[in-house]
Amino acid sequence: MTKDHTEGLTRREFVAGLGVGALAMLASGCVPRPPLVSSNPSGFPTSEQLAKSELRVYNGQKLDSITASRENSIEGPQYVDKKSWRLTVDGLVDAVKTYTFDELIAAFPADKQVHRLDCVEGWSETQLWEGVRVADVIKASGVKSAAKMVILHGHDGYTTEFPVGYFDESHLLVYKLNGVDLSAQRGYPLRLGAWSKWGYKWIRWVERIELSADTTYLGYWESRGYSATGERSQPSL
């Protein structure tokens, strides 16, 4: 996980210590961003290229283009090799499991749902999200009674956390948007669909699901003052 000088501070202490200008940036979601990765390795289509084949209507509902989102990741787009990528489920589980991408989609039934992602920066997008159910993947490893939290880890070091009971039968580990594969910018090969949560909970480039007893754990933005629940119906700070 990314470390900085805020380590060891509570969220209240961190936010209280911010200058007025910095606090305003956080409140608006206009957080500093690294420069975009300038080079795109061959074999990684962009969102614009994939958009030529995307669905724009599903079951009569209009969909926003996959080009609608803004790039706001902490390290820039991650160009993950799907052949070497693995998803690991570990921590307080009965059986640690590691999946290749092909093993993951073969082991669990696919589902697709239309949902709206709302970013704290003020933009939103409604799209068709397709993937496997998080609950199915977790259950396959067995959850020990001591496990209270699910911590998701991204390839770029980003993390976010949820209570074990959050993931019902609807939440997905997404690999397609609007009927086409994710682009690197959107989290290829796997990202989380966290319905009802603010966008910072929809972690991209997921490569590890950890079951933990640590109820005090806070993810990347949560440890910097953002709401730990991330409920879209509530302020993010």
C-alpha positions in Angstrom: 0.0 0.0 0.0 1.2 3.5 -0.8 2.8 5.2 2.3 3.3 8.8 3.1 3.6 11.3 5.9 0.0 10.8 7.0 0.7 7.3 8.3 -0.2 7.0 11.9 -2.7 9.8 12.0 -6.4 9.3 12.4 -8.7 10.5 9.7 -9.9 13.3 12.0 -6.4 14.4 12.7 -5.4 14.3 9.1 -8.4 16.3 7.9 -8.0 18.8 10.7 -4.4 19.3 9.8 -5.1 20.2 6.2 -4.8 23.7 5.0 -7.9 25.5 3.7 -6.9 25.0 0.1 -6.0 21.4 0.4 -9.2 20.6 2.3 -11.2 22.3 -0.5 -9.5 20.1 -3.0 -10.4 17.0 -1.1 -14.0 18.1 -0.5 -14.5 18.6 -4.2 -12.8 15.4 -5.2 -10.2 17.5 -7.2 -7.3 15.6 -5.9 -3.8 15.9 -7.4 -3.1 13.3 -10.0 0.1 11.9 -11.5 0.7 12.4 -15.2 -0.9 9.9 -17.5 1.3 7.1 -18.7 2.5 8.3 -22.1 3.3 5.0 -23.7 0.7 2.4 -24.4 2.2 -1.1 -24.9 1.1 -2.9 -28.0 -1.9 -5.1 -27.5 -3.7 -2.7 -25.2 -6.7 -1.1 -27.0 -7.8 2.3 -25.6 -11.3 3.1 -24.5 -11.8 5.1 -27.7 -10.9 2.0 -29.8 -13.1 -0.3 -27.8 -16.0 2.2 -28.0 -16.4 1.4 -31.7 -17.9 -1.9 -30.7 -19.7 -1.1 -27.4 -23.4 -1.3 -26.7 -25.2 2.0 -26.2 -28.6 0.5 -25.3 -29.4 -2.5 -23.2 -32.9 -3.8 -22.6 -34.2 -0.4 -23.7 -32.0 1.6 -21.4 -29.5 4.1 -22.8 -25.9 3.6 -21.8 -23.1 6.2 -21.5 -20.0 5.5 -23.6 -17.1 3.8 -22.0 -15.1 7.0 -22.9 -17.2 9.0 -20.4 -15.0 8.6 -17.3 -12.0 10.6 -16.4 -8.6 9.2 -15.7 -8.0 9.8 -11.9 -6.0 6.8 -10.7 -3.1 7.3 -8.2 -0.4 5.9 -10.5 -1.9 6.3 -14.0 -3.3 3.5 -16.1 -1.8 0.0 -15.4 -1.0 -2.1 -18.4 -1.5 -5.6 -16.9 -0.5 -8.7 -18.8 -3.6 -11.0 -18.6 -1.5 -14.1 -19.2 0.6 -13.5 -16.1 -2.1 -11.8 -14.0 -3.5 -13.8 -11.1 -6.3 -13.2 -8.6 -5.5 -14.4 -5.1 -8.1 -14.9 -2.4 -6.3 -15.2 1.0 -6.2 -14.2 4.6 -8.8 -15.7 7.0 -10.1 -18.3 4.5 -10.4 -22.0 4.6 -8.5 -22.4 1.4 -6.2 -19.9 -0.3 -7.1 -19.8 -4.0 -5.3 -18.3 -7.0 -7.0 -18.0 -10.4 -5.8 -17.1 -13.8 -8.2 -15.0 -15.8 -9.5 -18.0 -17.8 -9.9 -20.1 -14.7 -11.9 -17.3 -13.0 -14.4 -16.9 -15.7 -14.7 -20.7 -16.2 -15.2 -21.3 -12.5 -18.1 -18.8 -11.8 -21.2 -17.9 -13.7 -21.3 -14.5 -15.4 -23.8 -11.8 -14.7 -24.5 -8.4 -16.3 -26.3 -5.4 -14.8 -26.8 -1.7 -15.5 -25.6 0.6 -12.8 -24.5 4.2 -12.4 -21.0 5.1 -11.1 -20.8 8.4 -9.3 -17.5 10.1 -8.8 -16.8 12.6 -6.0 -15.4 14.9 -8.7 -19.0 15.5 -9.8 -19.3 13.3 -12.9 -21.3 10.0 -13.3 -21.8 7.3 -15.9 -24.4 4.6 -16.5 -23.2 1.5 -18.1 -23.6 -2.2 -18.5 -21.3 -4.0 -16.1 -20.5 -7.7 -16.7 -18.5 -10.1 -14.6 -18.5 -12.8 -11.9 -20.1 -12.3 -8.5 -17.8 -11.3 -5.7 -19.7 -13.4 -3.2 -19.2 -16.5 -5.3 -15.5 -16.0 -5.4 -15.2 -15.4 -1.7 -17.4 -18.4 -0.8 -15.3 -20.7 -2.9 -12.4 -20.1 -0.5 -14.6 -20.4 2.7 -14.6 -17.5 5.2 -13.4 -18.1 8.7 -15.6 -16.8 11.5 -12.9 -14.3 12.6 -13.0 -12.5 9.3 -14.8 -9.1 9.6 -13.4 -7.2 6.6 -12.8 -7.8 2.9 -9.8 -5.8 1.7 -9.3 -5.5 -2.1 -5.8 -4.8 -3.5 -5.1 -3.3 -6.9 -2.0 -3.7 -9.1 -1.1 -0.1 -8.5 -1.0 -0.4 -4.7 -4.5 1.0 -4.2 -6.7 -0.7 -1.6 -10.2 -0.3 -0.3 -12.2 -2.2 2.4 -15.7 -3.5 3.0 -17.5 -5.3 5.8 -17.7 -9.0 5.1 -21.5 -8.8 4.9 -21.5 -6.1 2.2 -21.1 -8.4 -0.8 -24.5 -9.8 -1.7 -25.4 -11.8 -4.8 -25.4 -8.6 -7.0 -21.9 -7.2 -6.7 -19.5 -8.1 -9.5 -15.8 -8.4 -10.3 -16.1 -6.8 -13.7 -14.3 -7.7 -16.9 -16.5 -6.1 -19.5 -18.2 -2.7 -19.9 -21.0 -2.2 -22.4 -20.2 -5.6 -23.9 -16.5 -5.0 -24.6 -13.4 -5.8 -22.6 -12.2 -3.3 -20.1 -9.5 -1.0 -21.3 -6.3 -0.4 -19.2 -7.8 2.9 -18.2 -10.9 1.3 -16.9 -9.2 -1.5 -14.9 -8.3 -4.3 -17.2 -8.5 -7.2 -16.6 -10.7 -6.9 -13.5 -12.3 -4.2 -11.4 -14.9 -4.0 -8.7 -18.5 -3.0 -9.2 -19.5 -1.5 -5.8 -23.1 -0.5 -6.3 -24.4 2.3 -4.1 -20.8 3.4 -3.3 -18.9 6.4 -4.4 -16.5 5.8 -7.3 -13.3 5.5 -5.1 -14.7 2.2 -3.8 -14.8 0.7 -7.3 -11.2 -0.4 -7.2 -9.5 -1.1 -10.6 -6.8 -3.7 -11.6 -7.9 -6.0 -8.7 -5.4 -8.8 -8.1 -6.0 -9.8 -4.4 -9.0 -10.3 -2.1 -8.0 -10.5 1.5 -10.2 -11.6 4.4 -9.1 -9.8 7.6 -10.1 -9.5 11.2 -8.8 -5.9 11.3 -11.9 -3.7 11.6 -9.7 -0.6 11.8 -8.1 -1.0 8.4 -8.6 1.9 6.0 -7.9 1.9 2.3 -6.1 4.5 0.2 -8.6 7.3 0.2 -10.3 6.2 3.4 -7.0 6.7 5.3 -6.8 10.2 3.8 -10.2 11.4 5.3 -12.8 10.0 2.9 -15.8 8.0 4.3 -14.9 4.4 5.1 -18.4 3.3 4.1 -18.4 5.3 0.8 -22.2 5.3 0.7 -23.3 7.4 -2.3 -26.3 8.6 -0.2 -23.9 10.3 2.2 -21.1 12.9 1.9 -17.7 11.4 0.9 -16.0 13.4 3.6 
